[in-house]
Amino acid sequence: MRPVTLFTLIALLGCEGPFVPPTTYPPPPPEPASVRVTPDSATVITDDTLRLVAQVRDSAGTVLPGAVLSWVSTDTTVIVIVNALGTIRGLRPGSATIRAFAGTVAGAVTVFVTPIVYNSFATGANHVCALANNRHAYCWGKNDDAEIGTGSVSFVEPVPRRVAVTVALNGGSAGGAHSCVVDFTGAAWCWGRETSGRLGRDGTPGNPAIPQVVSSSAQFAQVAAGGAHTCGLDTSGTAICWGAGGSGQLGDGQGIDRATPQAVVGDTRWRTISTGAVHTCAVASDQTAWCWGGNSSAQIGDRTTTDEILPTAIAPGQVFSTISAGGSHSCAVATGGAASCWGANSRGQTGTGLPDSLVLVPTAVAGGLSFRTISAGGQHACGVTTDSLAYCWGANTSGQLGDSSQLDRPTPVLVRGGLHFGDVRAGAAFTCGLTTGLVLYCWGDGTQGQLGRSFISSSSVPVKVAGQ
């Protein structure tokens, strides 16, 4: 029996492996003892986002990078939490405390939400687009053709709605039934009615209600949306146009529609450009004025009523600081501040005091006022004088002159309200102005939400756009 027992013992010892010590479990992670949220105090613009940062430490002061955080706003009508990374969004002016919890420990910061402030704006036929201090664009008014740019199918948007362009924006324009903006890279975006190629998409499919980049390699410095065409200036001062071209408004010498942006003929460098219903005007680098396109109402200003498919110089010997193409008339401001208008004058829209007739060449606006800027609308025009007062003239059926009446005015009348303006823009039958304090007002026809108020109505005096 002994040999068998010895053999069995040896066999059992051979089956055992090397000695393995027992597993040592790591100590439990340290408990969070404090949370610090930075910045200590923060401000965010309404409708903008801000990323907060929370740092968690244990009782020894060691940072705990893997700590799980949860974020809470004390007033979700003012500020909401966007994600678990600490991104918040301001909804309306006010303040709220934002807390970051790591277990039962929390850190907090008070965040203030400031109102939207508009830095620039543009009026279309029946809608408005404005660029805010959060670098987003907002539009309101008529939306039959999706010119508001939110993707909404609503026919009217009476208060400002944020345009669906996520990148930072540098400028914009509103046209007859479309809108365009320029971002900080120089790319142009357009949306709205797609016919005639006015969105510049070169046949690229896509929902016209959603902004898309214009099919051009140009770096745009400004863009101007007209009746059914669009023009812009690149950073070198070259003029580029697209859209409806049957009246010559693209300035390419062809008189055809183009869905792809095409440079205006010539090597002229331009300072500013403006698009009307069927014509275009621009000021060259030497401050001479030029227009081209439809001319049935003498809106080109070259003494004829013949359409011009190439840029045509007007007012020889004069130099201008700005120019504006309207419905069937145009206006400009000379470098000395004198304003002149030309074209259709059926409602006194040239401001010259002349009877109903075509004004064939640039003619002085009556009153001897000195202007900084001017804007030609559907059948009226407005300007801001060197003392920051707004004056308007022409058709006034909807109160678009802002003088508290509905009487047409063949010469300039002061806009009521005692406001001082930095800019003013005329639409089809309404007007908007941005004060020197950066508050935006509108007046005139508001039946399609053009005045930017929550209730749809017109006004013959300036009313403040909602949300400021």
C-alpha positions in Angstrom: 0.0 0.0 0.0 2.8 2.4 0.7 4.1 2.6 -2.9 0.6 3.5 -4.1 0.2 6.2 -1.4 3.6 7.7 -2.3 2.7 7.7 -5.9 -0.6 9.4 -5.3 1.0 12.1 -3.2 3.6 12.8 -5.9 0.8 13.0 -8.5 -1.2 15.4 -6.5 1.8 17.7 -5.9 2.5 17.7 -9.6 -1.0 19.0 -10.3 -0.6 22.1 -8.2 0.7 25.3 -9.9 2.9 28.0 -8.5 1.7 29.9 -5.5 -0.5 33.0 -6.4 -1.0 35.6 -3.8 -4.6 36.8 -3.3 -5.8 39.8 -5.3 -5.3 43.2 -3.6 -8.3 45.5 -4.3 -7.6 49.2 -4.7 -8.8 51.5 -2.0 -12.1 53.2 -2.6 -11.9 56.5 -4.5 -11.7 59.6 -2.4 -15.0 61.3 -1.8 -15.6 64.8 -3.4 -15.3 67.5 -0.8 -15.6 70.6 -2.9 -16.8 71.8 -6.3 -15.7 75.1 -7.9 -17.5 76.5 -10.9 -15.7 78.9 -13.2 -16.0 81.7 -14.1 -17.1 82.9 -10.7 -19.7 85.2 -12.4 -20.8 85.1 -16.0 -22.9 86.9 -18.5 -24.5 85.4 -21.6 -26.6 87.1 -24.3 -30.2 86.0 -24.8 -30.3 83.0 -27.2 -26.6 82.4 -26.9 -24.7 79.6 -25.1 -21.9 79.5 -22.6 -19.7 76.7 -21.4 -19.1 76.5 -17.6 -16.3 74.5 -16.0 -16.5 72.7 -12.7 -13.4 71.4 -10.8 -13.9 68.8 -8.1 -11.4 68.2 -5.2 -11.2 65.8 -2.3 -10.6 66.7 1.3 -6.9 66.8 0.7 -7.3 69.3 -2.1 -6.5 66.9 -4.8 -8.3 67.4 -8.1 -10.7 64.5 -9.0 -10.8 64.6 -12.8 -13.2 61.7 -13.3 -15.9 62.9 -11.0 -19.4 62.6 -12.4 -21.3 66.0 -12.5 -24.9 67.0 -12.8 -26.0 70.6 -13.5 -29.0 72.4 -12.3 -30.5 75.8 -13.1 -32.6 77.6 -10.5 -34.7 79.3 -13.1 -35.2 77.3 -16.4 -37.3 80.2 -17.8 -34.1 82.3 -17.8 -31.3 79.7 -18.3 -31.5 76.1 -19.4 -28.8 73.4 -19.2 -27.9 72.3 -22.7 -25.7 69.2 -21.9 -23.8 67.4 -19.2 -20.6 69.3 -20.1 -21.8 72.4 -18.4 -23.1 74.3 -21.5 -26.0 76.6 -20.7 -28.3 78.8 -22.9 -29.8 82.1 -22.0 -33.5 82.3 -22.8 -34.5 85.7 -21.6 -33.0 88.6 -19.7 -32.6 88.0 -16.0 -30.3 85.9 -13.8 -30.2 82.4 -12.4 -27.9 80.3 -10.2 -26.2 77.4 -11.9 -25.1 74.5 -9.6 -22.8 71.7 -10.4 -23.3 68.6 -8.2 -20.7 65.9 -7.5 -22.6 63.6 -5.3 -24.0 65.7 -2.4 -21.4 68.4 -2.8 -22.1 71.4 -5.1 -20.5 74.5 -6.5 -22.5 77.4 -7.8 -22.2 80.5 -10.1 -24.7 83.3 -10.8 -25.2 83.9 -14.5 -26.8 87.0 -15.9 -28.6 87.0 -19.2 -28.5 90.3 -21.1 -31.0 91.3 -23.9 -30.2 90.9 -27.6 -28.8 94.1 -29.1 -28.9 94.5 -32.9 -25.8 95.9 -34.5 -27.1 96.1 -38.1 -30.2 95.2 -40.1 -31.8 95.1 -43.5 -35.3 95.5 -44.8 -36.8 93.4 -47.6 -40.0 93.9 -49.4 -42.1 92.6 -46.4 -39.6 91.2 -43.9 -36.6 92.3 -41.9 -33.3 90.6 -41.0 -30.9 91.8 -38.3 -27.6 90.8 -37.0 -27.3 90.7 -33.1 -24.4 91.0 -30.7 -24.3 87.2 -30.3 -23.4 87.0 -34.0 -26.6 85.3 -34.9 -29.1 86.6 -37.5 -32.8 87.1 -36.7 -35.6 87.7 -39.2 -39.3 88.5 -39.0 -42.3 89.4 -41.1 -43.7 87.7 -44.2 -42.6 84.1 -44.6 -44.6 82.8 -47.6 -41.4 81.9 -49.3 -39.4 80.8 -46.2 -37.5 84.1 -46.3 -37.2 84.1 -42.5 -34.7 81.2 -42.7 -35.8 79.0 -39.7 -37.3 76.2 -41.8 -40.8 77.2 -40.5 -43.8 76.7 -42.7 -45.6 79.6 -41.0 -46.7 82.3 -43.5 -46.0 85.1 -40.9 -43.4 85.4 -38.2 -44.3 88.6 -36.3 -41.4 88.6 -33.9 -37.6 88.0 -34.4 -36.7 84.3 -35.1 -33.2 83.0 -35.1 -31.9 82.1 -38.6 -30.7 78.5 -38.9 -27.0 79.4 -39.5 -24.8 78.1 -36.7 -21.6 79.9 -37.6 -20.8 83.5 -36.6 -22.1 86.1 -39.0 -20.8 89.4 -40.2 -23.6 91.0 -42.2 -26.8 90.3 -44.1 -29.5 91.5 -46.5 -33.2 91.0 -47.1 -34.7 91.0 -50.6 -38.1 90.6 -52.3 -38.7 87.0 -51.1 -35.2 85.8 -50.1 -32.5 86.7 -47.6 -28.7 86.3 -47.5 -25.9 86.7 -44.9 -22.1 86.6 -44.9 -20.1 84.7 -42.3 -16.7 85.5 -40.9 -14.9 83.3 -43.4 -16.4 85.3 -46.3 -18.9 82.7 -47.3 -22.4 83.9 -48.4 -25.5 82.0 -47.3 -29.0 82.5 -48.9 -32.5 81.1 -48.4 -36.1 81.7 -49.5 -37.7 81.7 -52.9 -35.4 79.7 -55.2 -36.7 80.7 -58.7 -34.4 82.5 -61.1 -31.3 81.2 -59.3 -31.4 84.0 -56.7 -30.1 81.7 -53.9 -26.9 81.1 -55.9 -26.9 77.3 -55.4 -25.9 76.3 -59.0 -28.6 73.7 -59.1 -27.6 72.0 -55.9 -30.6 70.3 -54.3 -31.7 71.3 -50.9 -34.6 72.8 -49.0 -34.7 76.5 -49.9 -36.2 77.2 -46.4 -32.8 76.2 -44.9 -29.8 78.5 -45.4 -27.1 77.0 -47.6 -23.8 78.4 -48.8 -23.7 80.2 -52.1 -21.8 78.3 -54.8 -18.9 80.6 -55.1 -15.2 80.5 -54.0 -15.3 84.3 -53.5 -14.7 85.8 -50.0 -17.6 88.2 -49.6 -17.3 91.4 -47.7 -21.0 92.4 -48.2 -24.1 91.0 -49.9 -27.3 92.7 -51.2 -30.5 90.8 -51.9 -32.8 92.5 -54.5 -36.2 91.7 -56.0 -35.2 88.4 -57.6 -31.4 88.8 -57.8 -28.5 89.1 -55.4 -25.2 90.9 -55.6 -22.1 91.1 -53.4 -18.7 92.5 -53.1 -15.7 90.3 -52.4 -12.8 91.5 -50.2 -11.0 92.9 -53.3 -14.0 95.1 -54.3 -15.1 92.9 -57.2 -18.9 92.9 -57.8 -20.5 89.5 -58.2 -24.2 88.9 -59.0 -26.6 86.0 -59.5 -30.3 85.3 -59.9 -32.8 87.0 -62.3 -30.9 88.8 -65.1 -33.5 89.5 -67.8 -33.4 93.2 -67.3 -29.6 93.4 -67.1 -29.5 93.7 -63.3 -26.6 91.2 -63.0 -24.3 93.5 -65.0 -22.7 90.6 -66.9 -23.6 91.9 -70.4 -25.8 88.9 -71.1 -29.3 89.7 -69.8 -30.0 86.1 -68.6 -30.7 84.4 -65.3 -27.8 82.8 -63.5 -27.9 80.3 -60.6 -24.1 80.6 -60.3 -22.5 83.8 -59.2 -20.9 85.8 -62.0 -18.6 88.8 -61.9 -19.9 92.1 -63.1 -18.2 93.1 -66.4 -15.2 95.4 -66.1 -12.3 95.8 -63.7 -13.9 98.5 -61.5 -13.4 98.1 -57.8 -16.5 99.0 -55.8 -17.0 100.4 -52.3 -20.7 99.6 -51.8 -23.5 97.9 -53.8 -27.3 98.0 -53.6 -30.0 96.0 -55.3 -33.5 97.2 -56.2 -36.5 95.4 -57.7 -34.9 95.0 -61.2 -31.8 97.2 -61.1 -28.5 97.5 -59.2 -26.5 100.6 -58.2 -23.0 100.8 -56.8 -20.4 103.3 -55.7 -16.9 102.7 -57.2 -13.6 103.0 -55.4 -13.2 106.5 -56.8 -16.7 107.4 -55.4 -18.4 107.7 -58.7 -21.9 106.3 -59.0 -23.0 103.6 -61.4 -26.3 101.7 -62.1 -27.5 99.0 -64.4 -30.5 96.8 -65.1 -34.2 97.7 -65.6 -34.8 101.3 -66.5 -38.4 101.7 -67.5 -38.9 104.3 -64.8 -35.5 106.0 -65.3 -34.2 104.4 -62.2 -30.7 104.1 -63.8 -30.4 107.9 -63.9 -28.8 108.1 -67.4 -31.4 110.3 -69.0 -33.1 107.4 -70.7 -35.7 104.7 -70.0 -33.7 101.9 -71.8 -32.5 98.9 -69.8 -28.7 98.8 -69.3 -27.0 95.4 -69.2 -23.6 96.9 -68.2 -22.6 99.3 -65.5 -23.5 102.8 -66.5 -22.0 105.9 -65.0 -24.4 108.6 -63.7 -24.0 112.1 -62.4 -20.7 112.8 -64.1 -18.4 115.0 -62.0 -20.1 114.1 -58.7 -18.7 111.9 -56.0 -20.8 109.9 -53.6 -20.5 108.1 -50.2 -23.5 105.8 -50.5 -26.3 104.8 -52.9 -29.6 102.9 -52.7 -31.6 101.1 -55.4 -35.4 100.9 -54.6 -38.5 99.7 -56.3 -38.5 102.0 -59.3 -36.3 104.8 -58.1 -32.8 105.3 -56.6 -31.2 107.7 -54.2 -27.6 108.6 -53.3 -25.7 110.8 -50.8 -22.8 113.0 -52.1 -19.6 113.1 -50.1 -20.7 116.6 -48.8 -24.0 115.2 -47.5 -26.4 116.4 -50.2 -29.0 113.8 -51.2 -30.4 113.2 -54.6 -32.9 110.8 -56.1 -34.2 109.8 -59.5 -36.6 107.5 -61.3 -40.3 107.0 -60.7 -42.0 110.0 -58.8 -45.7 109.0 -58.9 -45.9 109.3 -55.1 -43.2 111.9 -54.5 -40.6 109.2 -53.8 -37.8 111.2 -55.2 -38.3 113.9 -52.5 -37.6 116.6 -55.1 -41.0 118.3 -54.8 -41.4 117.8 -58.5 -44.9 116.8 -59.9 -45.7 113.3 -60.9 -43.2 112.5 -63.7 -40.1 110.5 -64.3 -37.0 112.1 -62.8 -34.4 111.2 -65.5 -31.2 112.2 -63.7 -30.1 112.5 -60.0 -31.9 115.6 -58.7 -31.5 117.2 -55.3 -33.8 116.2 -52.5 -35.7 119.3 -51.3 -35.0 121.0 -48.0 -31.2 121.3 -48.1 -30.7 118.7 -45.4 -27.3 117.1 -45.0 -27.5 113.3 -44.9 -25.2 110.5 -43.8 -27.2 107.6 -45.3 -30.2 107.1 -47.4 -32.5 104.2 -48.4 -35.0 103.9 -51.3 -38.0 101.6 -50.6 -41.0 100.6 -52.6 -42.5 104.0 -53.3 -40.8 106.0 -50.5 -37.4 106.8 -49.2 -35.8 107.8 -45.9 -32.5 109.1 -44.8 -30.5 109.9 -41.6 -29.1 113.4 -41.4 -25.7 114.4 -40.0 -27.4 115.3 -36.7 -28.9 111.7 -36.5 -32.5 112.6 -37.3 -34.6 110.5 -39.7 -36.5 112.1 -42.5 -38.8 110.3 -45.0 -40.8 111.2 -48.1 -43.0 109.6 -50.8 -45.9 107.2 -50.4 -47.4 107.1 -46.9 -50.6 105.1 -47.1 -49.4 102.7 -44.4 -47.7 105.3 -42.3 -44.2 104.3 -43.6 -43.0 107.9 -43.3 -43.4 107.8 -39.6 -44.8 111.3 -39.2 -48.0 110.1 -37.6 -50.0 110.7 -40.7 -51.0 108.7 -43.8 -50.5 111.5 -46.3 -48.0 111.2 -49.1 -45.1 113.7 -48.8 -43.2 115.0 -51.9 -40.5 116.4 -49.7 -38.8 115.2 -46.5 -40.7 115.1 -43.2 -39.3 114.4 -39.8 -39.9 110.9 -38.3 -41.8 111.4 -35.0 -40.7 110.3 -31.6 -37.6 112.4 -30.9 -35.3 109.4 -31.7 -31.7 109.7 -33.0 -30.8 107.1 -35.6 -27.6 105.6 -36.8 -29.2 103.9 -39.8 -32.6 103.7 -41.5 -33.9 101.2 -44.1 -37.0 101.4 -46.3 -39.0 98.3 -47.3 -42.0 98.0 -49.6 -44.4 100.0 -47.4 -42.6 100.1 -44.0 -39.4 101.4 -42.6 -37.0 100.5 -39.8 -34.4 102.5 -38.0 -31.6 101.6 -35.6 -31.0 104.3 -33.0 -27.6 105.6 -31.9 -28.2 103.6 -28.7 -28.7 100.4 -30.8 -32.4 100.0 -30.3 -34.4 98.9 -33.3 -37.7 100.5 -34.3 -40.0 100.0 -37.2 -43.1 101.8 -38.6 -45.5 101.6 -41.5 -47.2 98.5 -42.8 -47.2 95.7 -40.2 -49.9 93.5 -41.7 -47.4 90.7 -42.3 -45.4 91.1 -39.1 -42.8 93.5 -40.5 -42.8 95.7 -37.4 -41.5 92.8 -35.2 -44.3 92.9 -32.6 -46.1 90.0 -31.1 -49.4 91.4 -32.4 -49.9 92.1 -36.1 -50.7 95.8 -36.8 -49.4 98.8 -38.6 -48.1 102.1 -37.1 -47.5 105.5 -38.4 -44.9 106.2 -35.7 -41.9 104.2 -34.7 -42.5 101.2 -32.4 -39.8 99.1 -30.7 -39.1 95.6 -32.1 -39.9 92.9 -29.6 -37.2 91.2 -27.5 -34.9 94.2 -26.9 
